[in-house]
């Protein structure tokens, strides 16, 4: 007579309904995928932090090329004393068609103002971000006409992103005031006077503050101030003329920016921003993002470094040829997440 009792072996799956087994399998796969994605994400943040540490301590061997003499002019450092009143930094990627008109208008204004004000010295620094067209050739023609002391071209070799192009330009500029502006000329260069006036107003306010000052006769370059050009006053007009899905994306992006950097600057993406030399030194040696959302990171850094900020309305015209695509929006959201996690968890350090 055969003995009765529990079977010697059984499969756990045999004890569960097939639907529950499938659910557990799918849940396990989801957990593995999420944990794997999180590991990759945090490793990406860590690598950005490591790269930034190396860039902060690396000795720059960059130089400008002079097409007139064929000499190589060593790049100055933002840590060196000022040589100009203002530096205009123009990031350019495949801008051979839009750059000439914008540069001509910019240099005409600068020459006229320099003739009227002897203390108004300037330089225009075009940062070619690895263009594959004739952007650098166009820029070099302006050097031949205006001399390398006033117009300089920095070649990055390969495409890094607008944020990196602006960072490089800022760190190799000579001005007391540093202005970034787009290569398409969407914002009138004359509006720099509005930002300049706001910088001086904030500097005067800081001088009259009861807080102790190291120097009673502080130069404008020594004050830490950032002024952001803004198109926020044009928002109603933009909402009325744009497609509904673009408005939806814009509103959603603004909400994510608010959650990332907090309130204070309504239009973080306008490519017309002015910094004093002291502020640029702190901000652009800390900045990590190289592409779309470096502007938001600047706002975040200003708050944490206690650099006074202001927002000034500027004239702006939409110029055909925008490089923003649907994939760019996704990249922007990803970069905003990098800011929130990188700084929020202390993975990225802020150096003062």
Residue pairs with C-beta under 8 A, 6 or more apart in sequence:
13 21
16 24
41 341
42 341
42 347
44 338
45 338
45 341
45 342
45 347
45 348
46 347
48 288
48 338
48 342
48 348
49 288
49 342
49 347
49 348
49 349
52 288
52 348
56 285
56 351
60 75
60 77
60 171
60 172
62 74
62 75
62 154
62 168
62 172
63 72
63 73
63 74
63 75
64 72
64 73
64 75
64 148
64 152
64 153
64 154
65 72
65 73
65 140
65 153
65 155
66 72
66 73
66 143
66 148
67 140
67 143
67 144
68 143
68 144
68 147
68 148
73 148
73 152
75 154
75 172
76 83
76 172
76 173
76 174
77 171
77 172
78 170
78 171
78 172
78 173
78 277
78 280
78 281
78 284
78 285
79 281
80 174
82 174
82 175
82 176
82 221
82 277
83 121
83 174
83 175
84 121
84 122
84 123
84 173
84 174
84 175
84 176
85 119
85 120
85 121
85 122
85 175
85 176
85 177
86 120
86 121
86 122
86 123
86 175
86 176
86 177
86 178
86 179
86 192
86 196
87 122
87 123
87 124
87 125
87 169
87 173
87 174
87 175
87 177
87 178
87 179
88 106
88 110
88 122
88 123
88 124
88 125
88 179
88 180
88 181
88 189
88 192
89 125
89 127
89 166
89 169
89 170
89 173
89 178
89 179
89 180
89 181
90 99
90 102
90 103
90 106
90 124
90 125
90 126
90 127
90 169
90 180
90 181
90 182
90 183
91 127
91 129
91 162
91 165
91 166
91 169
91 180
91 182
91 183
92 99
92 126
92 127
92 128
92 129
92 131
92 135
92 139
92 165
92 183
93 128
93 129
93 130
93 131
93 135
93 159
93 162
93 165
93 323
94 131
94 132
94 133
94 135
95 131
95 133
95 135
95 138
95 183
95 184
96 131
96 133
96 134
96 135
96 137
96 138
97 321
98 183
98 184
98 185
98 319
98 321
99 126
99 135
99 138
99 139
99 183
100 138
101 185
102 182
102 183
102 184
102 185
103 124
103 126
103 138
103 139
103 142
105 185
105 189
106 124
106 181
106 185
106 189
107 124
107 142
107 146
107 150
107 151
109 189
109 190
110 122
110 124
110 150
110 189
113 120
114 120
114 121
114 122
122 150
122 175
123 149
123 150
123 151
123 152
123 173
123 174
123 175
124 142
124 146
124 150
124 151
124 152
125 152
125 153
125 154
125 169
125 172
125 173
126 139
126 142
126 151
126 152
126 153
126 154
126 183
127 153
127 154
127 156
127 165
127 166
127 168
127 169
128 135
128 136
128 139
128 153
128 154
128 155
128 156
129 156
129 159
129 160
129 161
129 162
129 164
129 165
130 156
130 157
130 158
130 159
130 160
131 159
136 153
136 155
139 151
139 153
140 153
142 151
143 151
143 152
143 153
154 168
154 169
154 172
156 164
156 165
156 168
160 290
161 289
161 290
161 291
161 292
161 294
162 291
162 292
162 294
163 287
163 289
163 290
163 291
163 292
163 293
163 294
163 295
163 297
164 290
164 291
166 180
166 284
166 294
167 284
167 287
167 290
167 294
169 180
170 178
170 180
170 275
170 280
170 283
170 284
171 284
171 285
173 280
175 221
175 277
176 219
176 220
176 221
176 276
176 277
177 196
177 199
177 220
177 221
177 274
177 275
177 276
177 277
178 274
178 275
178 276
178 277
178 280
179 192
179 195
179 272
179 273
179 274
179 275
180 271
180 272
180 273
180 274
181 187
181 189
181 192
181 271
181 272
182 271
182 272
184 319
184 321
185 319
186 271
186 316
186 317
186 318
186 319
187 229
187 270
187 271
187 272
187 314
187 315
187 316
188 314
188 315
191 229
191 272
191 314
191 315
192 272
192 274
194 229
194 312
194 313
194 314
195 227
195 229
195 272
195 273
195 274
195 312
195 314
196 274
198 227
198 310
198 312
199 220
199 223
199 225
199 227
199 274
199 276
200 220
202 223
202 225
202 227
202 308
202 310
203 218
203 220
203 223
203 225
203 276
206 223
206 225
206 308
207 213
207 218
215 222
220 276
221 276
221 277
221 278
222 276
222 277
222 278
223 276
223 278
223 279
224 276
224 278
224 279
224 282
224 305
224 307
224 308
225 275
225 276
225 279
225 307
225 308
225 310
226 273
226 274
226 275
226 276
226 279
226 283
226 298
226 302
226 307
226 308
226 309
226 310
227 273
227 274
227 275
227 309
227 310
227 311
227 312
228 265
228 267
228 268
228 270
228 272
228 273
228 299
228 309
228 310
228 311
228 312
229 267
229 270
229 271
229 272
229 273
229 274
229 312
229 313
229 314
230 265
230 266
230 267
230 270
230 311
230 312
230 313
230 314
231 238
231 267
231 270
231 313
231 314
231 316
232 266
232 267
232 311
232 313
233 313
234 316
238 247
238 250
239 247
242 250
249 329
253 329
253 332
253 333
254 266
256 333
256 336
257 268
257 296
257 336
259 340
260 296
260 300
260 336
260 339
260 340
261 268
261 296
261 297
261 299
261 300
261 303
261 339
262 299
262 300
262 303
264 299
264 303
264 309
264 311
265 299
265 309
265 311
266 311
267 311
268 295
268 296
268 298
268 299
269 295
270 314
270 316
272 314
272 316
273 295
273 298
275 283
279 302
279 307
282 301
282 305
282 307
282 351
282 352
283 298
283 301
283 302
283 305
283 307
285 351
286 301
286 305
286 350
286 351
287 294
287 297
287 298
287 301
288 297
288 338
288 342
288 348
289 297
289 335
289 338
289 339
291 331
291 335
292 328
292 331
292 332
292 335
293 332
293 335
293 336
293 339
296 335
296 336
296 339
297 339
299 309
300 339
300 343
301 307
301 350
302 308
302 309
303 309
304 343
304 350
305 350
305 352
341 347
342 348
343 350
